[in-house]
Amino acid sequence: MYATADMFLTNAQAPAADPTSEMAHETAIEVVLVKAVLEGDRDGFTRLYDLYAPLVHGILLARVPRAEVDDLVQDIFLHAFKKLHTLRESSSFGPWIAMIARNRAVDFHRRKHETVEINDELRGSNTQDSRATEILELIRNLPEAYRETLVLRLVEGMTGPEIAVRTGLTAASVRVNLHRGMKLLREQLGFMEGL
């Protein structure tokens, strides 16, 4: 099974022009990798991690403080590794791990966390980082339907079809969420329509 996963990953002849064939190829890789991991191939899980870490990172970034995201990503993949045998369909790994990430973000907010007030001395002076943090905070304040897709697109660099495949949403839903979310974000940033 391991050799088959390598063949899928390394023998891509030419880039597919059709996004649906790219989605089918990614789903085939996902199925092969999940089966390989269930048969004891730990390297297969590393490949799943490489494919889906940006998805999990983006979902968490839309919901929890930035400083907590990396640790939560690791926790989620460790949990997924231990519970992979409970996955009913190998082709559903993306939506399955996305749901684990969403649930873990909810759990994060249920627990109490110690807070520290940040004064001017502790605040960084890098204006680019502070602007990015400000925009990320604006995205977090958007309706939930738009947050995740915007972070996956703008921060993680995923395309609309990639977001659809990995989250289990339809391509149309992703397009609508991105369009409406960007419109709201532009309004919050003060951009005028048509400029």
C-alpha positions in Angstrom: 0.0 0.0 0.0 2.9 2.4 0.8 4.3 2.1 -2.8 0.9 2.9 -4.2 0.7 6.1 -2.1 4.2 7.1 -3.4 3.0 6.4 -7.0 0.0 8.7 -6.5 2.1 11.4 -5.0 5.1 11.4 -7.3 3.7 10.3 -10.7 1.5 13.3 -11.5 2.0 13.5 -15.3 0.7 16.9 -16.2 -1.3 19.4 -14.1 -5.0 18.8 -14.7 -6.9 21.7 -16.2 -10.1 20.5 -14.7 -10.5 21.3 -11.0 -12.8 18.3 -10.5 -10.1 15.9 -11.7 -7.6 17.6 -9.3 -10.2 17.0 -6.5 -10.6 13.3 -7.6 -6.8 12.9 -7.6 -6.5 14.4 -4.1 -9.3 12.2 -2.8 -7.6 9.2 -4.3 -4.4 10.1 -2.5 -6.3 10.7 0.7 -7.9 7.2 0.5 -4.6 5.5 -0.2 -2.9 7.3 2.6 -5.6 6.6 5.2 -5.6 2.9 4.3 -1.8 2.9 4.5 -1.8 4.5 8.0 -4.4 2.0 9.2 -2.1 -0.8 8.1 0.7 0.7 10.1 2.5 3.1 7.8 3.4 6.1 9.9 5.0 7.9 7.0 1.6 8.0 5.4 0.3 10.0 8.3 3.2 12.5 7.8 1.9 12.9 4.3 -1.7 13.4 5.5 -0.3 16.0 8.0 1.5 17.8 5.1 -1.8 17.9 3.1 -4.1 18.9 5.8 -2.1 21.0 8.3 -2.9 24.2 6.4 -6.6 23.4 6.6 -6.5 22.8 10.4 -4.2 25.8 10.9 -6.6 28.1 9.0 -9.7 26.8 10.9 -8.0 27.4 14.2 -6.6 30.8 13.2 -10.2 31.9 12.5 -11.3 30.9 16.0 -8.6 31.0 18.6 -5.7 33.3 19.6 -2.8 33.1 17.3 -0.4 32.1 20.0 -2.4 28.9 20.7 -2.8 27.7 17.1 0.4 25.7 16.6 0.0 23.7 19.8 -3.6 23.0 19.0 -2.7 21.8 15.4 -0.3 19.3 16.9 -3.0 18.1 19.5 -5.6 17.7 16.7 -3.3 15.6 14.6 -2.3 13.5 17.5 -5.9 12.9 18.3 -6.7 12.1 14.7 -3.9 9.6 14.6 -5.2 7.8 17.6 -8.8 7.9 16.4 -8.2 7.2 12.7 -9.7 3.7 13.0 -13.1 5.4 13.8 -13.2 7.2 10.4 -16.0 5.5 8.4 -14.9 6.5 4.9 -11.3 7.1 4.0 -12.3 9.7 1.4 -13.8 11.9 4.3 -10.5 12.5 6.1 -10.5 16.3 5.2 -14.0 17.0 6.5 -13.4 14.7 9.5 -10.3 16.5 10.6 -11.9 19.9 9.9 -14.7 19.0 12.3 -12.2 17.9 14.9 -10.5 21.3 14.6 -13.8 23.2 14.9 -14.7 21.2 18.0 -11.3 21.7 19.6 -11.7 25.5 19.0 -15.0 25.4 20.8 -13.5 23.4 23.6 -10.7 25.9 23.9 -13.1 28.7 24.5 -15.0 26.7 27.1 -12.0 26.4 29.4 -10.8 29.3 31.4 -7.5 30.9 30.4 -5.3 33.2 32.4 -5.1 36.6 30.7 -2.3 39.1 30.9 -2.8 42.7 30.1 -0.4 43.9 27.4 0.9 47.4 27.9 2.9 49.6 25.6 6.2 48.2 26.8 5.2 44.6 25.9 3.6 45.5 22.6 5.8 44.9 19.6 6.8 47.7 17.3 6.5 45.9 14.0 3.7 47.7 12.2 3.3 45.1 9.5 2.6 42.4 12.2 0.3 44.7 14.0 -1.6 45.4 10.8 -1.9 41.7 10.0 -3.1 41.0 13.6 -5.7 43.8 13.2 -7.0 42.4 10.0 -7.1 38.9 11.4 -9.1 40.3 14.3 -11.5 41.9 11.8 -11.9 38.5 10.1 -12.6 36.9 13.4 -15.5 39.3 14.0 -17.2 38.5 10.8 -20.1 36.0 10.8 -18.9 32.4 11.3 -19.9 31.3 7.8 -17.2 33.6 6.3 -14.4 33.4 8.8 -13.0 30.0 8.0 -13.1 30.3 4.2 -11.5 33.7 4.3 -8.6 32.6 6.6 -8.1 29.5 4.4 -7.9 31.6 1.3 -6.1 34.7 2.6 -3.7 33.3 5.2 -3.2 29.7 4.1 -3.3 30.5 0.4 -5.8 27.7 -0.6 -7.9 28.0 -3.7 -11.6 27.8 -3.7 -11.7 24.3 -5.0 -9.1 23.2 -2.5 -11.2 24.7 0.4 -14.2 22.9 -0.9 -12.5 19.5 -1.1 -10.8 19.7 2.2 -13.7 21.1 4.2 -16.5 19.1 2.6 -18.3 22.3 1.5 -19.6 22.6 -2.0 -17.6 24.8 -4.4 -20.6 27.1 -4.7 -20.8 27.6 -1.0 -17.1 28.4 -0.8 -17.5 30.9 -3.7 -20.4 32.6 -2.0 -18.7 32.7 1.4 -15.5 34.1 0.0 -17.4 36.8 -2.0 -19.7 37.9 0.9 -16.9 37.7 3.4 -14.5 39.8 1.3 -17.3 42.3 0.8 -17.8 42.6 4.6 -14.1 42.7 5.2 -13.6 45.5 2.6 -16.4 47.5 4.3 -14.8 47.1 7.7 -11.4 48.2 6.3 -13.1 51.2 4.7 -12.8 50.3 1.1 -15.5 51.7 -1.1 -17.3 49.5 -3.6 -16.0 50.0 -7.2 -12.6 51.5 -6.2 
